[in-house]
Amino acid sequence: MIQKIIEAALRFPALVVLCLAGLLGWGAITYRTMPVDAFPDISPVMVPVFAEGHGMAPEEIERLITYPVESAMNGLPGVTQVKSTSAFGMAVIYVYFEDEVDIYFARQLVAERLAAAATELPEMDEPPSLGPISTGLGQIFMYYLTADPERAKTGGKELATWLRELNDWQVKYQLQTVAGVTDVLSMGGHVLQYQVRIDPNRLNTYDLALDQVVESIIANNRNVGGQFLVLGAEEHLVRGVGLLENLEDLGAVPVKEVAGTVVRLADIAEIGFGNEIRRGVVTRNGETEVVAGLVMKLYGENTSEVIDRLYDKVEEVRKSLPAGVELVPYYEQAALVKNATSTVTSALLQGSGLVVAVLLLFLGSVRSALVVALSLPVSALFAVLCMSGQGISANLMSLGGIAIAIGMLGDGAIVMVENIHRHLKARARHDEPAGPVILRAAREVAQPIVFSIIIIVLVFLPLFTLEGIEGKMFSPMAFSIGFALAGSLLFAVVAAPVLALYLLKNSRSREFSFLTTLDGLYRPLLERALARPRRVAAAAAAAFLLSMAALPLVGTEFIPTLEEGSILIGVGMAPSISLEKATETVLQLEQKIRRFPEVAETVSRIGRPEAGSHPHPVNTAEIHLELKQRDQWQSAGNKDELIERIRETLSEVVGVQFHFTQPIQNAFDELIAGIKAELAVKIYGEDLGLLRSIAEEIREAMEGVEGLVDLSVEQSFGQPQVQVVADRGACARYGVDVSQILEMVELAVGGEVVDSIYLDTRRFGIHLRYQEEYRRDPASLRNLLLATAANR
């Protein structure tokens, strides 16, 4: 079979050269258009479900939302596991599927089950929804909005509220039109609300109940369609317009009539703009709050191309922003991807140059070296075509595989060309045509070349059998090496003889003097080794044993740490800390970090966005440090030294735990273990108190381990509560329903969204709550409940 392939190639050499040129062109175009990432995306096929239960404690979230949804997801085809997190005000359920399941099919299955489970859930402001169609490494672009208070025209709104509205209704929607963007998450600032702050004393004065107020707002806030009227020869559409449009309309809503006088909503409540209760804050440089946006990449898109399109769109968005507002990107993966791929590309070029130099040195023929050198780009581009067909992106591992194989890609061509070169020199003495000589020379070494390359591919066979995270990480390297070696085999068997026919048929070169010198040095050594076989074998065995003895001394890790050019500091604070105090603490930390001249900027995210990202509580924060160029560093010689100095400075703040990492490394750690740390110990059980004591014992036992830093126990418990437990006997005596007491508890502090105001395409909630003076402490809450019960 191999012999016939060689004969066919030499019979149609022009066709082979044409196919070779086509492969080079097609491969180059494919490389420029294929997805490019820093690392292979090891994210599993996972569908997140986000459910917001405003004001609900974790216990209620778990019992009423998380458990029903999680139970409904079990049993779906292809599901490997279901995980969940129940936090204050939010439930997140992660449904994991087998790697072979299509992500869109998986989302369809989850959406169907979620719709069926919705009947078992309590009433919620917003129904549970699926997370973005992205991965754990999908946050590719982050920006923040800032404004000059003197130039910005906020229309009487707070600056943070105005910026958040601008981001939610203008910037976010424009960025979502970029191809490859699946979602843009907003964080920071305040979400605008139209608030109705009830005075309970006036409710009692007018003998009103809260449900009457809610019904009045809903009844006076709607539009209807009345079909059409035929007036003459024309049809006129009929619209009933009754939607509330501003604060004046809301305050004028009639609630009750008393002695012929209409009681309006403004008579029993304060009507005004307000802020939704938030669970996340974004700060910058320890100076001020900003509004941030997190851009999520669509599953399977080219990271670099999406970011390029985003920058083009950002320039358009900037032109449309109001005066005094700036949109500033502070993190994107394009530079990292470019650095990673350029590093491997430069390694490929350097390796190719070294290979060509060695070929010239040992073959002693420029033409022979040129034929062999051509096998390197042909094999690499053949691998690129195969990678594209398999859906493998260009990343550090896949391109690194080609770089690893660069020294092996020319082996087959070297053997083929060297043998042809030798036969052609011999044929010069007999005047034999070049074609038959090349065919005979190629036949001699074709079978050994095929077997040797197959053996090399078999060495990497264990990498093809890896599964899970290891398989996703290392299989691209194995495939790229296999594809490149297959390309080198095709080149050696098919292309090399044809190129030799064109370039080497007039070869008359003499033996290269360098090889003659090496041969003179090698022969005496070979003769001595053959004369003492036992000593040579003993020396080889000793070297092997010595290397095995040194193996335990070599450190091990999953993958080398990729230098991302930035630092991410995970911050953990007391579980009972308020968002205001957490913000104050993080601002203090940022101010300490900004004292280092190596730090260009800090942006911190405290808590979580409203939905769609993660359920982190307000006692957690992430401080993102952008670093200056190395030539501008003053107080530290390298990054490790800088981190150590920052760690020492931040340790002065009492009651705060730190974890130093990098953005992508942090995401990797969470994908691998579910915890944002390189090494984690998980303890399972039902008694949280016992689990906490065991965790502290493990921490104490680990404290003395050499090289261990940032050791801490995850702060996932300890949130204090103020519980209002209904006395059912007392409720029965006073004729008060338990639901009325619970309604008071819900509205007294957190309030409730009862309806919406629509302005053009924007939707703002009408939030019903009690006035601030009735929401100060547990004593005032108790008095409010007592007064309400007495009135009922």
Secondary structure, 3 states (H helix, E strand, C coil): CHHHHHHHHHHCHHHHHHHHHHHHHHHHHHHHHCCECCCCCCCCEEEEEEEECCCCCHHHHHHHHHHHHHHHHCCCCCEEEEEEEEECCEEEEEEEECCCCCHHHHHHHHHHHHHHHHHHCCCCCCCCEECCCCCCCCEEEEEEEEECCCCCCCCCCCHHHHHHHHHHHHHHHHHCCCCCEEEEEEECCCCEEEEEEECHHHHHHCCCCHHHHHHHHHHCCCCEEEEEEEECCEEEEEEECCCCCCHHHHHCCEEEEECCEEEEHHHHEEEEEEECCCCEEEEECCCEEEEEEEEEECCCCCHHHHHHHHHHHHHHHHHHCCCCEEEEEEEECHHHHHHHHHHHHHHHHHHHHHHHHHHHHHHCCHHHHHHHHHHHHHHHHHHHHHHHHHCCCECHHHHHHHHHHHHHHCHHHHHHHHHHHHHHHHHCCCCCCHHHHHHHHHHHHHHHHHHHHHHHHHHCHHHHCCCHHHHHHHHHHHHHHHHHHHHHHHHHHHHHHHHHHHHCCCCCCCCCHHHHHHHHHHHHHHHHHHHCHHHHHHHHHHHHHHHHHHHHHCCCCCCCCCCCCEEEEEEECCCCCCHHHHHHHHHHHHHHHCCCCCEEEEEEEEECCCCCCCCCCCCEEEEEEEECCHHHCCCCCCHHHHHHHHHHHHCCCCCCEEEEECHHHHHHHHHHHCCCCCCCCCCCCCCHHHHHHHHHHHHHHHCCCCCCCCCCCCCCCCCCCCCCCCCHHHHHHHCCCHHHHHHHHHHHHCCEEEEEEEECCEEEEEEEEECHHHCCCHHHHHHHHHHHHHHC
